[in-house]
Amino acid sequence: MIIIAAILAASLAGEAMGSDPALTPAVEVERADQAFWAAYNVCDRGRMADAFTEDAEFYHDITGLTRGRDAIVASLMSGPCGTQGQHLRRQVVEGTVQAFPLADQNIFLVGDHQFYVRQDGKAEHVSARARFADVWRREDGRWRMARVVSYDHGPPPYAPPPVDAAFDAARLPSFAGRYRSPDFGDVILSVEGQGLRMQSGNLSLALFPISDARFAATDRDLQFAFDGDQVTIFDGGQAVTTAQRQR
């Protein structure tokens, strides 16, 4: 839900803009923003284009500046919508969105959002989290984005899964040993407290049991699934390599 700043000012601005008297400008912009992202999630070129002013500017901390509605939409269609076999979905982070009225029939909208990726045949997973700051302009009786800033892109915050309270710590030595991965070389697992310690090159991680034969790292999204003398390593929910126990 949008947090409406300066409610009185927003209300007065709504009267000046000729908005629906039943809605504040901030709520109208919230709905327009939701409509744009619904179009984005299904790669609807026409509906996305209709959400921008002709002179819109899009500032991105990774891809840089794109000027003009046509160029912005073309970049969205060739980028997020242009990878065969991949679907990108955006979702706002609840409780982060705020709207502020500006002069000259503008609304400033800010918040956080996350992006989810699904490859054909694989489960969807969170790929990134970022912040956005948009200037919405009222023209021709409706709201459109005139300036967009997408910044602070990075990995999503890690929330480790719960510990398997029923796991028998006496089984820990059966998972310890030296494993070899064709991708990462030697992976050494040793017992440490109620879990395991993983060492591979300069990487050292504490692991804890989340099921009968699966362990997770405490501070990043890595999981280790054991099957006899083999362990499959998952990064961000995707299997990235297998390692075989060395005798």
C-alpha positions as CSV (number, residue, x, y, z in Angstrom):
1,M,0.0,0.0,0.0
2,I,1.4,3.4,-0.9
3,I,2.3,5.7,1.9
4,I,0.8,9.1,0.8
5,A,3.1,12.0,1.9
6,A,1.7,15.4,2.5
7,I,-2.0,14.3,2.2
8,L,-3.4,17.9,2.1
9,A,-1.0,18.9,-0.6
10,A,-1.9,15.8,-2.6
11,S,-5.5,16.5,-2.3
12,L,-5.2,20.1,-3.5
13,A,-3.0,18.9,-6.4
14,G,-5.7,16.4,-7.3
15,E,-8.3,19.2,-7.6
16,A,-5.9,21.2,-9.8
17,M,-5.2,18.2,-12.1
18,G,-8.8,17.4,-12.7
19,S,-8.5,13.9,-11.2
20,D,-11.3,11.7,-10.2
21,P,-12.5,13.3,-7.0
22,A,-12.9,9.9,-5.4
23,L,-9.2,9.2,-5.8
24,T,-6.1,11.1,-4.7
25,P,-3.4,11.6,-7.4
26,A,-1.1,9.3,-5.5
27,V,-3.6,6.4,-5.6
28,E,-4.2,7.1,-9.3
29,V,-0.4,6.8,-9.9
30,E,-0.3,3.7,-7.8
31,R,-2.8,2.1,-10.1
32,A,-1.1,3.3,-13.2
33,D,2.2,1.9,-11.9
34,Q,0.6,-1.5,-11.2
35,A,-0.9,-1.5,-14.8
36,F,2.5,-0.8,-16.3
37,W,4.2,-3.6,-14.4
38,A,1.4,-6.0,-15.2
39,A,2.1,-5.2,-18.9
40,Y,5.8,-5.6,-18.3
41,N,5.4,-9.1,-16.8
42,V,3.7,-10.3,-20.0
43,C,5.8,-8.3,-22.4
44,D,2.9,-6.3,-23.8
45,R,4.7,-3.8,-25.9
46,G,1.7,-1.5,-26.6
47,R,0.6,-1.2,-23.0
48,M,4.2,-0.6,-21.9
49,A,4.6,2.2,-24.5
50,D,1.4,3.8,-23.4
51,A,2.8,4.2,-19.9
52,F,5.6,6.6,-20.9
53,T,5.6,10.2,-22.1
54,E,7.1,10.7,-25.5
55,D,10.1,12.5,-24.0
56,A,10.6,10.0,-21.2
57,E,14.1,9.3,-19.9
58,F,15.2,6.0,-18.2
59,Y,18.3,6.0,-16.0
60,H,19.6,2.6,-15.1
61,D,22.7,1.9,-12.9
62,I,23.8,-0.9,-15.1
63,T,22.7,-0.1,-18.7
64,G,22.9,3.7,-18.5
65,L,20.5,6.3,-19.9
66,T,17.9,5.6,-22.5
67,R,16.0,8.6,-24.0
68,G,12.6,8.6,-25.6
69,R,9.6,6.3,-25.3
70,D,10.3,4.3,-28.4
71,A,13.9,3.6,-27.4
72,I,12.9,2.7,-23.9
73,V,10.3,0.2,-25.0
74,A,12.7,-1.2,-27.6
75,S,15.3,-1.8,-24.9
76,L,12.7,-3.6,-22.7
77,M,11.6,-5.8,-25.6
78,S,15.2,-6.7,-26.5
79,G,16.4,-7.1,-22.9
80,P,14.0,-8.5,-20.3
81,C,11.6,-9.8,-23.0
82,G,14.2,-10.8,-25.5
83,T,15.9,-13.9,-24.0
84,Q,14.4,-17.1,-25.5
85,G,13.3,-19.6,-22.9
86,Q,13.5,-17.1,-20.1
87,H,10.7,-15.2,-18.3
88,L,11.3,-12.2,-16.1
89,R,8.7,-11.1,-13.5
90,R,8.8,-8.0,-11.4
91,Q,7.2,-7.7,-8.0
92,V,7.1,-4.7,-5.7
93,V,8.4,-5.1,-2.1
94,E,5.3,-4.5,0.0
95,G,5.5,-1.5,2.3
96,T,8.3,0.2,0.5
97,V,6.4,2.4,-2.0
98,Q,5.9,6.1,-1.3
99,A,4.3,8.9,-3.4
100,F,5.0,12.6,-3.1
101,P,3.2,15.4,-5.0
102,L,5.3,17.7,-7.0
103,A,4.5,21.0,-8.7
104,D,3.4,21.2,-12.4
105,Q,1.1,18.1,-12.2
106,N,3.8,15.6,-11.3
107,I,3.9,12.8,-8.7
108,F,7.2,11.3,-7.4
109,L,7.0,7.6,-6.8
110,V,9.7,5.6,-5.0
111,G,10.1,2.1,-3.7
112,D,11.9,-1.3,-3.9
113,H,11.2,-4.2,-6.2
114,Q,12.4,-7.7,-6.8
115,F,12.8,-9.5,-10.1
116,Y,12.1,-13.2,-10.5
117,V,13.5,-15.4,-13.3
118,R,12.1,-18.6,-14.7
119,Q,14.0,-20.7,-17.3
120,D,12.0,-23.2,-19.3
121,G,11.7,-26.4,-17.4
122,K,13.0,-24.9,-14.2
123,A,11.5,-23.3,-11.0
124,E,11.2,-19.6,-10.7
125,H,13.8,-17.9,-8.4
126,V,14.6,-14.4,-7.2
127,S,17.3,-12.9,-9.4
128,A,17.8,-9.4,-8.1
129,R,16.4,-6.6,-5.9
130,A,16.6,-2.9,-6.7
131,R,15.2,0.5,-6.0
132,F,13.2,2.8,-8.3
133,A,12.3,6.5,-8.4
134,D,9.8,7.7,-11.0
135,V,8.4,11.0,-12.0
136,W,4.8,10.6,-13.2
137,R,3.3,13.4,-15.3
138,R,-0.4,14.0,-15.9
139,E,-1.1,14.8,-19.5
140,D,-4.1,14.3,-21.7
141,G,-6.2,13.3,-18.7
142,R,-3.9,10.4,-17.6
143,W,-0.7,9.6,-15.8
144,R,2.5,8.6,-17.6
145,M,6.1,8.2,-16.6
146,A,8.4,11.0,-17.6
147,R,11.5,10.1,-15.7
148,V,12.5,6.7,-14.4
149,V,15.6,5.8,-12.3
150,S,16.3,2.2,-11.5
151,Y,19.3,1.8,-9.2
152,D,21.0,-0.2,-6.5
153,H,20.6,-3.5,-8.3
154,G,22.0,-6.4,-6.3
155,P,21.2,-9.9,-5.1
156,P,18.1,-10.4,-3.0
157,P,18.6,-10.6,0.8
158,Y,19.2,-14.1,1.9
159,A,16.7,-15.7,4.3
160,P,18.1,-19.1,5.4
161,P,15.6,-22.0,5.7
162,P,14.8,-23.5,9.1
163,V,17.1,-26.0,10.8
164,D,15.8,-29.6,10.8
165,A,15.3,-30.0,14.5
166,A,14.9,-33.8,14.1
167,F,18.3,-34.2,12.5
168,D,20.5,-36.6,14.4
169,A,23.9,-34.9,14.9
170,A,25.5,-38.3,15.3
171,R,25.2,-38.7,11.5
172,L,27.3,-35.7,10.7
173,P,30.6,-37.7,10.3
174,S,29.0,-39.7,7.5
175,F,28.9,-36.5,5.4
176,A,32.4,-35.3,6.1
177,G,35.2,-35.9,3.7
178,R,37.0,-34.6,0.6
179,Y,34.8,-34.3,-2.5
180,R,36.0,-33.3,-6.0
181,S,34.0,-31.2,-8.3
182,P,34.9,-30.8,-12.0
183,D,34.0,-27.1,-11.7
184,F,35.4,-26.1,-8.3
185,G,38.1,-28.6,-7.5
186,D,38.3,-30.0,-4.0
187,V,35.4,-29.4,-1.6
188,I,36.3,-30.4,2.0
189,L,33.6,-31.0,4.5
190,S,34.2,-31.4,8.2
191,V,32.1,-31.6,11.3
192,E,31.7,-28.4,13.2
193,G,29.4,-28.2,16.2
194,Q,25.8,-29.2,15.1
195,G,26.7,-28.8,11.5
196,L,29.4,-28.9,8.9
197,R,32.2,-26.6,7.7
198,M,32.7,-26.4,3.9
199,Q,36.1,-25.4,2.6
200,S,36.9,-24.9,-1.1
201,G,39.9,-22.7,-2.0
202,N,39.4,-19.4,-0.1
203,L,35.7,-20.0,0.5
204,S,34.7,-21.3,4.0
205,L,31.1,-21.7,5.0
206,A,29.2,-23.0,7.9
207,L,26.4,-25.5,6.9
208,F,23.4,-26.6,8.9
209,P,21.0,-29.5,8.3
210,I,17.6,-28.6,6.7
211,S,16.5,-32.2,6.0
212,D,17.7,-35.7,6.3
213,A,20.4,-35.3,3.6
214,R,20.5,-31.7,2.7
215,F,22.5,-28.8,4.3
216,A,22.3,-25.0,3.8
217,A,24.8,-22.2,4.3
218,T,24.2,-19.8,7.0
219,D,24.9,-16.6,5.1
220,R,24.3,-17.2,1.4
221,D,21.9,-19.2,-0.8
222,L,24.0,-22.3,-1.2
223,Q,22.7,-25.8,-0.4
224,F,24.3,-29.3,-0.5
225,A,22.2,-32.3,-1.3
226,F,23.8,-35.7,-0.5
227,D,23.2,-39.0,-2.3
228,G,25.6,-41.6,-1.1
229,D,29.1,-40.6,-2.1
230,Q,27.9,-37.7,-4.3
231,V,26.8,-34.2,-3.3
232,T,24.9,-31.8,-5.6
233,I,25.6,-28.1,-4.9
234,F,22.7,-25.6,-5.5
235,D,23.3,-21.9,-5.8
236,G,20.1,-19.7,-5.7
237,G,18.0,-22.8,-6.1
238,Q,19.8,-24.0,-9.3
239,A,22.1,-27.0,-9.4
240,V,25.5,-25.7,-10.4
241,T,27.8,-28.8,-9.9
242,T,28.2,-32.2,-8.4
243,A,31.1,-33.4,-6.4
244,Q,32.2,-37.0,-5.8
245,R,33.7,-38.3,-2.5
246,Q,37.4,-39.1,-2.8
247,R,38.5,-42.3,-1.2
